[in-house]
Amino acid sequence: MYVLKSEVDHKLYIGYSDNLKRRIKEHNQGKTKSIKHRIPFKLIYYEAYKNKTDARKREIELKNNSYQKEQLLKKIFNSLI
């Protein structure tokens, strides 16, 4: 599970992949149509999981649960200070 930040509009994108380097490269090459207009992206956070199912569950949790997302963003941005 990963969090990218657009260097254009500074908005975040949450996703998951079994190959993080490849996936970020694909995002920055414009291969994800829904966010193509926001490239380039910078990786700001990731979590590693033993399997895709757990990573996907975490992605969904963050996308659907504003409290969980808020807590993660606090953790991310407090570590950048």
PDB file with one MODEL, atoms N, CA, C and O in Angstrom:
MODEL        1
ATOM      1  N   MET A   1       0.854  -1.150   0.000  1.00  0.00           N
ATOM      2  CA  MET A   1       0.000   0.000   0.000  1.00  0.00           C
ATOM      3  C   MET A   1       0.905   1.217   0.000  1.00  0.00           C
ATOM      4  O   MET A   1       1.908   1.256   0.712  1.00  0.00           O
ATOM      5  N   TYR A   2       0.547   2.208  -0.799  1.00  0.00           N
ATOM      6  CA  TYR A   2       1.409   3.377  -0.910  1.00  0.00           C
ATOM      7  C   TYR A   2       0.592   4.653  -1.009  1.00  0.00           C
ATOM      8  O   TYR A   2      -0.594   4.632  -1.339  1.00  0.00           O
ATOM      9  N   VAL A   3       1.259   5.771  -0.715  1.00  0.00           N
ATOM     10  CA  VAL A   3       0.651   7.089  -0.845  1.00  0.00           C
ATOM     11  C   VAL A   3       1.585   7.926  -1.701  1.00  0.00           C
ATOM     12  O   VAL A   3       2.769   8.073  -1.398  1.00  0.00           O
ATOM     13  N   LEU A   4       1.034   8.469  -2.768  1.00  0.00           N
ATOM     14  CA  LEU A   4       1.772   9.354  -3.657  1.00  0.00           C
ATOM     15  C   LEU A   4       1.240  10.766  -3.498  1.00  0.00           C
ATOM     16  O   LEU A   4       0.073  10.974  -3.167  1.00  0.00           O
ATOM     17  N   LYS A   5       2.111  11.727  -3.738  1.00  0.00           N
ATOM     18  CA  LYS A   5       1.695  13.131  -3.715  1.00  0.00           C
ATOM     19  C   LYS A   5       1.977  13.721  -5.085  1.00  0.00           C
ATOM     20  O   LYS A   5       3.086  13.603  -5.607  1.00  0.00           O
ATOM     21  N   SER A   6       0.964  14.358  -5.664  1.00  0.00           N
ATOM     22  CA  SER A   6       1.141  15.015  -6.955  1.00  0.00           C
ATOM     23  C   SER A   6       1.979  16.268  -6.764  1.00  0.00           C
ATOM     24  O   SER A   6       1.718  17.064  -5.862  1.00  0.00           O
ATOM     25  N   GLU A   7       2.976  16.443  -7.602  1.00  0.00           N
ATOM     26  CA  GLU A   7       3.791  17.652  -7.526  1.00  0.00           C
ATOM     27  C   GLU A   7       3.135  18.807  -8.273  1.00  0.00           C
ATOM     28  O   GLU A   7       3.647  19.926  -8.267  1.00  0.00           O
ATOM     29  N   VAL A   8       2.000  18.536  -8.917  1.00  0.00           N
ATOM     30  CA  VAL A   8       1.259  19.575  -9.637  1.00  0.00           C
ATOM     31  C   VAL A   8       0.230  20.222  -8.715  1.00  0.00           C
ATOM     32  O   VAL A   8       0.249  21.437  -8.518  1.00  0.00           O
ATOM     33  N   ASP A   9      -0.673  19.413  -8.148  1.00  0.00           N
ATOM     34  CA  ASP A   9      -1.742  19.968  -7.321  1.00  0.00           C
ATOM     35  C   ASP A   9      -1.607  19.607  -5.840  1.00  0.00           C
ATOM     36  O   ASP A   9      -2.444  20.000  -5.027  1.00  0.00           O
ATOM     37  N   HIS A  10      -0.559  18.861  -5.488  1.00  0.00           N
ATOM     38  CA  HIS A  10      -0.239  18.487  -4.106  1.00  0.00           C
ATOM     39  C   HIS A  10      -1.287  17.585  -3.450  1.00  0.00           C
ATOM     40  O   HIS A  10      -1.280  17.408  -2.232  1.00  0.00           O
ATOM     41  N   LYS A  11      -2.190  17.014  -4.260  1.00  0.00           N
ATOM     42  CA  LYS A  11      -3.168  16.073  -3.732  1.00  0.00           C
ATOM     43  C   LYS A  11      -2.539  14.691  -3.618  1.00  0.00           C
ATOM     44  O   LYS A  11      -1.540  14.392  -4.271  1.00  0.00           O
ATOM     45  N   LEU A  12      -3.138  13.860  -2.780  1.00  0.00           N
ATOM     46  CA  LEU A  12      -2.608  12.531  -2.516  1.00  0.00           C
ATOM     47  C   LEU A  12      -3.358  11.475  -3.321  1.00  0.00           C
ATOM     48  O   LEU A  12      -4.518  11.652  -3.694  1.00  0.00           O
ATOM     49  N   TYR A  13      -2.664  10.383  -3.572  1.00  0.00           N
ATOM     50  CA  TYR A  13      -3.248   9.226  -4.233  1.00  0.00           C
ATOM     51  C   TYR A  13      -2.850   7.997  -3.428  1.00  0.00           C
ATOM     52  O   TYR A  13      -1.673   7.812  -3.117  1.00  0.00           O
ATOM     53  N   ILE A  14      -3.814   7.163  -3.090  1.00  0.00           N
ATOM     54  CA  ILE A  14      -3.565   5.944  -2.328  1.00  0.00           C
ATOM     55  C   ILE A  14      -3.785   4.748  -3.245  1.00  0.00           C
ATOM     56  O   ILE A  14      -4.785   4.681  -3.959  1.00  0.00           O
ATOM     57  N   GLY A  15      -2.850   3.807  -3.223  1.00  0.00           N
ATOM     58  CA  GLY A  15      -2.983   2.616  -4.039  1.00  0.00           C
ATOM     59  C   GLY A  15      -2.241   1.451  -3.416  1.00  0.00           C
ATOM     60  O   GLY A  15      -1.694   1.558  -2.319  1.00  0.00           O
ATOM     61  N   TYR A  16      -2.232   0.333  -4.134  1.00  0.00           N
ATOM     62  CA  TYR A  16      -1.459  -0.818  -3.688  1.00  0.00           C
ATOM     63  C   TYR A  16      -0.896  -1.518  -4.910  1.00  0.00           C
ATOM     64  O   TYR A  16      -1.444  -1.408  -6.006  1.00  0.00           O
ATOM     65  N   SER A  17       0.193  -2.234  -4.718  1.00  0.00           N
ATOM     66  CA  SER A  17       0.840  -2.934  -5.820  1.00  0.00           C
ATOM     67  C   SER A  17       1.772  -3.995  -5.254  1.00  0.00           C
ATOM     68  O   SER A  17       2.242  -3.881  -4.122  1.00  0.00           O
ATOM     69  N   ASP A  18       2.034  -5.024  -6.047  1.00  0.00           N
ATOM     70  CA  ASP A  18       3.017  -6.019  -5.639  1.00  0.00           C
ATOM     71  C   ASP A  18       4.414  -5.647  -6.143  1.00  0.00           C
ATOM     72  O   ASP A  18       5.392  -6.339  -5.858  1.00  0.00           O
ATOM     73  N   ASN A  19       4.493  -4.543  -6.897  1.00  0.00           N
ATOM     74  CA  ASN A  19       5.785  -4.054  -7.385  1.00  0.00           C
ATOM     75  C   ASN A  19       5.743  -2.529  -7.360  1.00  0.00           C
ATOM     76  O   ASN A  19       5.338  -1.887  -8.329  1.00  0.00           O
ATOM     77  N   LEU A  20       6.164  -1.968  -6.244  1.00  0.00           N
ATOM     78  CA  LEU A  20       6.025  -0.531  -6.005  1.00  0.00           C
ATOM     79  C   LEU A  20       6.798   0.313  -7.011  1.00  0.00           C
ATOM     80  O   LEU A  20       6.258   1.286  -7.537  1.00  0.00           O
ATOM     81  N   LYS A  21       8.040  -0.038  -7.285  1.00  0.00           N
ATOM     82  CA  LYS A  21       8.840   0.749  -8.236  1.00  0.00           C
ATOM     83  C   LYS A  21       8.187   0.794  -9.612  1.00  0.00           C
ATOM     84  O   LYS A  21       8.105   1.850 -10.239  1.00  0.00           O
ATOM     85  N   ARG A  22       7.723  -0.371 -10.075  1.00  0.00           N
ATOM     86  CA  ARG A  22       7.075  -0.431 -11.388  1.00  0.00           C
ATOM     87  C   ARG A  22       5.806   0.413 -11.399  1.00  0.00           C
ATOM     88  O   ARG A  22       5.541   1.143 -12.355  1.00  0.00           O
ATOM     89  N   ARG A  23       5.023   0.306 -10.325  1.00  0.00           N
ATOM     90  CA  ARG A  23       3.741   1.017 -10.274  1.00  0.00           C
ATOM     91  C   ARG A  23       3.935   2.527 -10.257  1.00  0.00           C
ATOM     92  O   ARG A  23       3.199   3.246 -10.934  1.00  0.00           O
ATOM     93  N   ILE A  24       4.902   3.019  -9.504  1.00  0.00           N
ATOM     94  CA  ILE A  24       5.162   4.465  -9.480  1.00  0.00           C
ATOM     95  C   ILE A  24       5.610   4.926 -10.865  1.00  0.00           C
ATOM     96  O   ILE A  24       5.191   5.983 -11.338  1.00  0.00           O
ATOM     97  N   LYS A  25       6.450   4.142 -11.504  1.00  0.00           N
ATOM     98  CA  LYS A  25       6.892   4.465 -12.860  1.00  0.00           C
ATOM     99  C   LYS A  25       5.700   4.546 -13.807  1.00  0.00           C
ATOM    100  O   LYS A  25       5.613   5.462 -14.625  1.00  0.00           O
ATOM    101  N   GLU A  26       4.781   3.587 -13.696  1.00  0.00           N
ATOM    102  CA  GLU A  26       3.581   3.604 -14.546  1.00  0.00           C
ATOM    103  C   GLU A  26       2.745   4.851 -14.294  1.00  0.00           C
ATOM    104  O   GLU A  26       2.264   5.481 -15.236  1.00  0.00           O
ATOM    105  N   HIS A  27       2.572   5.207 -13.028  1.00  0.00           N
ATOM    106  CA  HIS A  27       1.824   6.427 -12.708  1.00  0.00           C
ATOM    107  C   HIS A  27       2.486   7.631 -13.369  1.00  0.00           C
ATOM    108  O   HIS A  27       1.807   8.448 -13.992  1.00  0.00           O
ATOM    109  N   ASN A  28       3.796   7.746 -13.238  1.00  0.00           N
ATOM    110  CA  ASN A  28       4.502   8.908 -13.766  1.00  0.00           C
ATOM    111  C   ASN A  28       4.632   8.900 -15.285  1.00  0.00           C
ATOM    112  O   ASN A  28       4.985   9.918 -15.881  1.00  0.00           O
ATOM    113  N   GLN A  29       4.354   7.775 -15.909  1.00  0.00           N
ATOM    114  CA  GLN A  29       4.313   7.708 -17.365  1.00  0.00           C
ATOM    115  C   GLN A  29       2.909   7.965 -17.898  1.00  0.00           C
ATOM    116  O   GLN A  29       2.683   7.912 -19.107  1.00  0.00           O
ATOM    117  N   GLY A  30       1.967   8.242 -17.005  1.00  0.00           N
ATOM    118  CA  GLY A  30       0.607   8.554 -17.418  1.00  0.00           C
ATOM    119  C   GLY A  30      -0.242   7.351 -17.759  1.00  0.00           C
ATOM    120  O   GLY A  30      -1.234   7.486 -18.475  1.00  0.00           O
ATOM    121  N   LYS A  31       0.118   6.182 -17.271  1.00  0.00           N
ATOM    122  CA  LYS A  31      -0.616   4.959 -17.599  1.00  0.00           C
ATOM    123  C   LYS A  31      -1.868   4.748 -16.747  1.00  0.00           C
ATOM    124  O   LYS A  31      -2.627   3.809 -16.985  1.00  0.00           O
ATOM    125  N   THR A  32      -2.085   5.609 -15.765  1.00  0.00           N
ATOM    126  CA  THR A  32      -3.305   5.564 -14.965  1.00  0.00           C
ATOM    127  C   THR A  32      -4.154   6.757 -15.392  1.00  0.00           C
ATOM    128  O   THR A  32      -3.905   7.888 -14.976  1.00  0.00           O
ATOM    129  N   LYS A  33      -5.150   6.495 -16.218  1.00  0.00           N
ATOM    130  CA  LYS A  33      -5.917   7.564 -16.860  1.00  0.00           C
ATOM    131  C   LYS A  33      -6.551   8.545 -15.879  1.00  0.00           C
ATOM    132  O   LYS A  33      -6.586   9.749 -16.133  1.00  0.00           O
ATOM    133  N   SER A  34      -7.048   8.031 -14.767  1.00  0.00           N
ATOM    134  CA  SER A  34      -7.779   8.895 -13.837  1.00  0.00           C
ATOM    135  C   SER A  34      -6.903   9.951 -13.157  1.00  0.00           C
ATOM    136  O   SER A  34      -7.418  10.961 -12.676  1.00  0.00           O
ATOM    137  N   ILE A  35      -5.607   9.731 -13.114  1.00  0.00           N
ATOM    138  CA  ILE A  35      -4.716  10.700 -12.452  1.00  0.00           C
ATOM    139  C   ILE A  35      -3.601  11.186 -13.372  1.00  0.00           C
ATOM    140  O   ILE A  35      -2.661  11.846 -12.929  1.00  0.00           O
ATOM    141  N   LYS A  36      -3.712  10.861 -14.627  1.00  0.00           N
ATOM    142  CA  LYS A  36      -2.694  11.212 -15.621  1.00  0.00           C
ATOM    143  C   LYS A  36      -2.390  12.720 -15.631  1.00  0.00           C
ATOM    144  O   LYS A  36      -1.241  13.130 -15.798  1.00  0.00           O
ATOM    145  N   HIS A  37      -3.426  13.525 -15.452  1.00  0.00           N
ATOM    146  CA  HIS A  37      -3.289  14.985 -15.499  1.00  0.00           C
ATOM    147  C   HIS A  37      -2.563  15.553 -14.278  1.00  0.00           C
ATOM    148  O   HIS A  37      -2.287  16.752 -14.229  1.00  0.00           O
ATOM    149  N   ARG A  38      -2.250  14.705 -13.291  1.00  0.00           N
ATOM    150  CA  ARG A  38      -1.619  15.178 -12.050  1.00  0.00           C
ATOM    151  C   ARG A  38      -0.148  14.805 -11.936  1.00  0.00           C
ATOM    152  O   ARG A  38       0.467  15.061 -10.901  1.00  0.00           O
ATOM    153  N   ILE A  39       0.436  14.201 -12.982  1.00  0.00           N
ATOM    154  CA  ILE A  39       1.838  13.785 -12.902  1.00  0.00           C
ATOM    155  C   ILE A  39       2.744  15.012 -12.967  1.00  0.00           C
ATOM    156  O   ILE A  39       2.389  16.013 -13.589  1.00  0.00           O
ATOM    157  N   PRO A  40       3.904  14.941 -12.333  1.00  0.00           N
ATOM    158  CA  PRO A  40       4.566  13.800 -11.700  1.00  0.00           C
ATOM    159  C   PRO A  40       4.124  13.591 -10.254  1.00  0.00           C
ATOM    160  O   PRO A  40       3.601  14.492  -9.598  1.00  0.00           O
ATOM    161  N   PHE A  41       4.356  12.359  -9.783  1.00  0.00           N
ATOM    162  CA  PHE A  41       4.051  11.971  -8.413  1.00  0.00           C
ATOM    163  C   PHE A  41       5.334  11.639  -7.666  1.00  0.00           C
ATOM    164  O   PHE A  41       6.332  11.212  -8.247  1.00  0.00           O
ATOM    165  N   LYS A  42       5.270  11.848  -6.371  1.00  0.00           N
ATOM    166  CA  LYS A  42       6.390  11.521  -5.490  1.00  0.00           C
ATOM    167  C   LYS A  42       5.860  10.580  -4.405  1.00  0.00           C
ATOM    168  O   LYS A  42       4.812  10.836  -3.812  1.00  0.00           O
ATOM    169  N   LEU A  43       6.581   9.506  -4.152  1.00  0.00           N
ATOM    170  CA  LEU A  43       6.210   8.588  -3.083  1.00  0.00           C
ATOM    171  C   LEU A  43       6.476   9.263  -1.746  1.00  0.00           C
ATOM    172  O   LEU A  43       7.586   9.728  -1.488  1.00  0.00           O
ATOM    173  N   ILE A  44       5.449   9.316  -0.893  1.00  0.00           N
ATOM    174  CA  ILE A  44       5.652   9.923   0.430  1.00  0.00           C
ATOM    175  C   ILE A  44       5.490   8.917   1.561  1.00  0.00           C
ATOM    176  O   ILE A  44       5.867   9.193   2.700  1.00  0.00           O
ATOM    177  N   TYR A  45       4.918   7.724   1.245  1.00  0.00           N
ATOM    178  CA  TYR A  45       4.704   6.743   2.306  1.00  0.00           C
ATOM    179  C   TYR A  45       4.365   5.399   1.684  1.00  0.00           C
ATOM    180  O   TYR A  45       3.744   5.336   0.623  1.00  0.00           O
ATOM    181  N   TYR A  46       4.774   4.326   2.348  1.00  0.00           N
ATOM    182  CA  TYR A  46       4.321   2.993   1.944  1.00  0.00           C
ATOM    183  C   TYR A  46       4.305   2.058   3.139  1.00  0.00           C
ATOM    184  O   TYR A  46       5.012   2.264   4.126  1.00  0.00           O
ATOM    185  N   GLU A  47       3.482   1.023   3.027  1.00  0.00           N
ATOM    186  CA  GLU A  47       3.416  -0.051   4.011  1.00  0.00           C
ATOM    187  C   GLU A  47       3.564  -1.358   3.256  1.00  0.00           C
ATOM    188  O   GLU A  47       2.958  -1.538   2.200  1.00  0.00           O
ATOM    189  N   ALA A  48       4.358  -2.265   3.783  1.00  0.00           N
ATOM    190  CA  ALA A  48       4.566  -3.570   3.144  1.00  0.00           C
ATOM    191  C   ALA A  48       3.685  -4.619   3.820  1.00  0.00           C
ATOM    192  O   ALA A  48       3.534  -4.627   5.042  1.00  0.00           O
ATOM    193  N   TYR A  49       3.109  -5.498   3.009  1.00  0.00           N
ATOM    194  CA  TYR A  49       2.258  -6.576   3.497  1.00  0.00           C
ATOM    195  C   TYR A  49       2.719  -7.897   2.903  1.00  0.00           C
ATOM    196  O   TYR A  49       3.361  -7.924   1.853  1.00  0.00           O
ATOM    197  N   LYS A  50       2.395  -8.975   3.569  1.00  0.00           N
ATOM    198  CA  LYS A  50       2.806 -10.304   3.104  1.00  0.00           C
ATOM    199  C   LYS A  50       2.023 -10.768   1.887  1.00  0.00           C
ATOM    200  O   LYS A  50       2.495 -11.612   1.124  1.00  0.00           O
ATOM    201  N   ASN A  51       0.818 -10.213   1.704  1.00  0.00           N
ATOM    202  CA  ASN A  51       0.024 -10.639   0.549  1.00  0.00           C
ATOM    203  C   ASN A  51      -0.832  -9.486   0.027  1.00  0.00           C
ATOM    204  O   ASN A  51      -1.057  -8.491   0.717  1.00  0.00           O
ATOM    205  N   LYS A  52      -1.299  -9.649  -1.206  1.00  0.00           N
ATOM    206  CA  LYS A  52      -2.102  -8.615  -1.870  1.00  0.00           C
ATOM    207  C   LYS A  52      -3.411  -8.343  -1.141  1.00  0.00           C
ATOM    208  O   LYS A  52      -3.872  -7.203  -1.078  1.00  0.00           O
ATOM    209  N   THR A  53      -3.999  -9.388  -0.597  1.00  0.00           N
ATOM    210  CA  THR A  53      -5.288  -9.237   0.073  1.00  0.00           C
ATOM    211  C   THR A  53      -5.191  -8.246   1.228  1.00  0.00           C
ATOM    212  O   THR A  53      -6.042  -7.367   1.366  1.00  0.00           O
ATOM    213  N   ASP A  54      -4.167  -8.384   2.050  1.00  0.00           N
ATOM    214  CA  ASP A  54      -4.005  -7.473   3.185  1.00  0.00           C
ATOM    215  C   ASP A  54      -3.707  -6.047   2.722  1.00  0.00           C
ATOM    216  O   ASP A  54      -4.209  -5.086   3.305  1.00  0.00           O
ATOM    217  N   ALA A  55      -2.900  -5.911   1.684  1.00  0.00           N
ATOM    218  CA  ALA A  55      -2.585  -4.589   1.153  1.00  0.00           C
ATOM    219  C   ALA A  55      -3.843  -3.927   0.586  1.00  0.00           C
ATOM    220  O   ALA A  55      -4.078  -2.738   0.804  1.00  0.00           O
ATOM    221  N   ARG A  56      -4.636  -4.694  -0.131  1.00  0.00           N
ATOM    222  CA  ARG A  56      -5.876  -4.175  -0.717  1.00  0.00           C
ATOM    223  C   ARG A  56      -6.857  -3.773   0.377  1.00  0.00           C
ATOM    224  O   ARG A  56      -7.530  -2.748   0.256  1.00  0.00           O
ATOM    225  N   LYS A  57      -6.948  -4.565   1.443  1.00  0.00           N
ATOM    226  CA  LYS A  57      -7.831  -4.233   2.564  1.00  0.00           C
ATOM    227  C   LYS A  57      -7.424  -2.894   3.190  1.00  0.00           C
ATOM    228  O   LYS A  57      -8.273  -2.065   3.520  1.00  0.00           O
ATOM    229  N   ARG A  58      -6.127  -2.702   3.344  1.00  0.00           N
ATOM    230  CA  ARG A  58      -5.633  -1.443   3.936  1.00  0.00           C
ATOM    231  C   ARG A  58      -5.933  -0.266   3.014  1.00  0.00           C
ATOM    232  O   ARG A  58      -6.342   0.799   3.477  1.00  0.00           O
ATOM    233  N   GLU A  59      -5.733  -0.454   1.719  1.00  0.00           N
ATOM    234  CA  GLU A  59      -6.045   0.610   0.757  1.00  0.00           C
ATOM    235  C   GLU A  59      -7.518   0.996   0.861  1.00  0.00           C
ATOM    236  O   GLU A  59      -7.848   2.179   0.937  1.00  0.00           O
ATOM    237  N   ILE A  60      -8.392   0.010   0.863  1.00  0.00           N
ATOM    238  CA  ILE A  60      -9.838   0.267   0.949  1.00  0.00           C
ATOM    239  C   ILE A  60     -10.190   0.942   2.269  1.00  0.00           C
ATOM    240  O   ILE A  60     -11.004   1.865   2.307  1.00  0.00           O
ATOM    241  N   GLU A  61      -9.568   0.474   3.353  1.00  0.00           N
ATOM    242  CA  GLU A  61      -9.802   1.070   4.660  1.00  0.00           C
ATOM    243  C   GLU A  61      -9.476   2.561   4.640  1.00  0.00           C
ATOM    244  O   GLU A  61     -10.242   3.378   5.151  1.00  0.00           O
ATOM    245  N   LEU A  62      -8.346   2.907   4.052  1.00  0.00           N
ATOM    246  CA  LEU A  62      -7.942   4.315   4.017  1.00  0.00           C
ATOM    247  C   LEU A  62      -8.827   5.144   3.091  1.00  0.00           C
ATOM    248  O   LEU A  62      -9.117   6.304   3.382  1.00  0.00           O
ATOM    249  N   LYS A  63      -9.251   4.559   1.990  1.00  0.00           N
ATOM    250  CA  LYS A  63     -10.095   5.299   1.059  1.00  0.00           C
ATOM    251  C   LYS A  63     -11.517   5.486   1.594  1.00  0.00           C
ATOM    252  O   LYS A  63     -12.179   6.465   1.249  1.00  0.00           O
ATOM    253  N   ASN A  64     -11.990   4.565   2.425  1.00  0.00           N
ATOM    254  CA  ASN A  64     -13.371   4.607   2.902  1.00  0.00           C
ATOM    255  C   ASN A  64     -13.539   5.088   4.335  1.00  0.00           C
ATOM    256  O   ASN A  64     -14.659   5.384   4.752  1.00  0.00           O
ATOM    257  N   ASN A  65     -12.470   5.173   5.088  1.00  0.00           N
ATOM    258  CA  ASN A  65     -12.564   5.531   6.498  1.00  0.00           C
ATOM    259  C   ASN A  65     -11.787   6.824   6.732  1.00  0.00           C
ATOM    260  O   ASN A  65     -10.558   6.815   6.796  1.00  0.00           O
ATOM    261  N   SER A  66     -12.502   7.917   6.858  1.00  0.00           N
ATOM    262  CA  SER A  66     -11.832   9.212   6.988  1.00  0.00           C
ATOM    263  C   SER A  66     -10.996   9.312   8.260  1.00  0.00           C
ATOM    264  O   SER A  66      -9.975   9.999   8.269  1.00  0.00           O
ATOM    265  N   TYR A  67     -11.411   8.639   9.338  1.00  0.00           N
ATOM    266  CA  TYR A  67     -10.631   8.678  10.573  1.00  0.00           C
ATOM    267  C   TYR A  67      -9.292   7.969  10.382  1.00  0.00           C
ATOM    268  O   TYR A  67      -8.251   8.491  10.782  1.00  0.00           O
ATOM    269  N   GLN A  68      -9.315   6.787   9.774  1.00  0.00           N
ATOM    270  CA  GLN A  68      -8.078   6.050   9.527  1.00  0.00           C
ATOM    271  C   GLN A  68      -7.150   6.846   8.610  1.00  0.00           C
ATOM    272  O   GLN A  68      -5.941   6.902   8.837  1.00  0.00           O
ATOM    273  N   LYS A  69      -7.712   7.449   7.595  1.00  0.00           N
ATOM    274  CA  LYS A  69      -6.922   8.268   6.665  1.00  0.00           C
ATOM    275  C   LYS A  69      -6.317   9.474   7.391  1.00  0.00           C
ATOM    276  O   LYS A  69      -5.146   9.800   7.195  1.00  0.00           O
ATOM    277  N   GLU A  70      -7.114  10.125   8.220  1.00  0.00           N
ATOM    278  CA  GLU A  70      -6.635  11.266   8.988  1.00  0.00           C
ATOM    279  C   GLU A  70      -5.469  10.872   9.893  1.00  0.00           C
ATOM    280  O   GLU A  70      -4.479  11.597   9.990  1.00  0.00           O
ATOM    281  N   GLN A  71      -5.589   9.717  10.555  1.00  0.00           N
ATOM    282  CA  GLN A  71      -4.520   9.254  11.439  1.00  0.00           C
ATOM    283  C   GLN A  71      -3.242   8.969  10.662  1.00  0.00           C
ATOM    284  O   GLN A  71      -2.147   9.307  11.112  1.00  0.00           O
ATOM    285  N   LEU A  72      -3.381   8.344   9.493  1.00  0.00           N
ATOM    286  CA  LEU A  72      -2.206   8.063   8.663  1.00  0.00           C
ATOM    287  C   LEU A  72      -1.555   9.359   8.197  1.00  0.00           C
ATOM    288  O   LEU A  72      -0.331   9.483   8.238  1.00  0.00           O
ATOM    289  N   LEU A  73      -2.348  10.316   7.760  1.00  0.00           N
ATOM    290  CA  LEU A  73      -1.784  11.586   7.281  1.00  0.00           C
ATOM    291  C   LEU A  73      -1.067  12.334   8.399  1.00  0.00           C
ATOM    292  O   LEU A  73      -0.030  12.953   8.163  1.00  0.00           O
ATOM    293  N   LYS A  74      -1.606  12.284   9.606  1.00  0.00           N
ATOM    294  CA  LYS A  74      -0.919  12.893  10.752  1.00  0.00           C
ATOM    295  C   LYS A  74       0.435  12.231  10.956  1.00  0.00           C
ATOM    296  O   LYS A  74       1.439  12.907  11.185  1.00  0.00           O
ATOM    297  N   LYS A  75       0.458  10.903  10.872  1.00  0.00           N
ATOM    298  CA  LYS A  75       1.700  10.160  11.041  1.00  0.00           C
ATOM    299  C   LYS A  75       2.723  10.542   9.956  1.00  0.00           C
ATOM    300  O   LYS A  75       3.898  10.763  10.248  1.00  0.00           O
ATOM    301  N   ILE A  76       2.262  10.615   8.720  1.00  0.00           N
ATOM    302  CA  ILE A  76       3.141  10.958   7.606  1.00  0.00           C
ATOM    303  C   ILE A  76       3.700  12.357   7.774  1.00  0.00           C
ATOM    304  O   ILE A  76       4.913  12.555   7.718  1.00  0.00           O
ATOM    305  N   PHE A  77       2.821  13.327   7.979  1.00  0.00           N
ATOM    306  CA  PHE A  77       3.265  14.712   7.998  1.00  0.00           C
ATOM    307  C   PHE A  77       4.015  15.079   9.265  1.00  0.00           C
ATOM    308  O   PHE A  77       4.850  15.983   9.236  1.00  0.00           O
ATOM    309  N   ASN A  78       3.742  14.404  10.383  1.00  0.00           N
ATOM    310  CA  ASN A  78       4.534  14.634  11.593  1.00  0.00           C
ATOM    311  C   ASN A  78       5.955  14.105  11.421  1.00  0.00           C
ATOM    312  O   ASN A  78       6.895  14.655  11.996  1.00  0.00           O
ATOM    313  N   SER A  79       6.117  13.045  10.636  1.00  0.00           N
ATOM    314  CA  SER A  79       7.454  12.500  10.412  1.00  0.00           C
ATOM    315  C   SER A  79       8.256  13.365   9.459  1.00  0.00           C
ATOM    316  O   SER A  79       9.483  13.269   9.424  1.00  0.00           O
ATOM    317  N   LEU A  80       7.586  14.209   8.686  1.00  0.00           N
ATOM    318  CA  LEU A  80       8.295  15.095   7.746  1.00  0.00           C
ATOM    319  C   LEU A  80       8.786  16.361   8.415  1.00  0.00           C
ATOM    320  O   LEU A  80       9.638  17.063   7.871  1.00  0.00           O
ATOM    321  N   ILE A  81       8.256  16.659   9.597  1.00  0.00           N
ATOM    322  CA  ILE A  81       8.627  17.903  10.301  1.00  0.00           C
ATOM    323  C   ILE A  81       9.938  17.719  11.031  1.00  0.00           C
ATOM    324  O   ILE A  81      10.418  18.648  11.681  1.00  0.00           O
TER     325      ILE A  81
ENDMDL
END
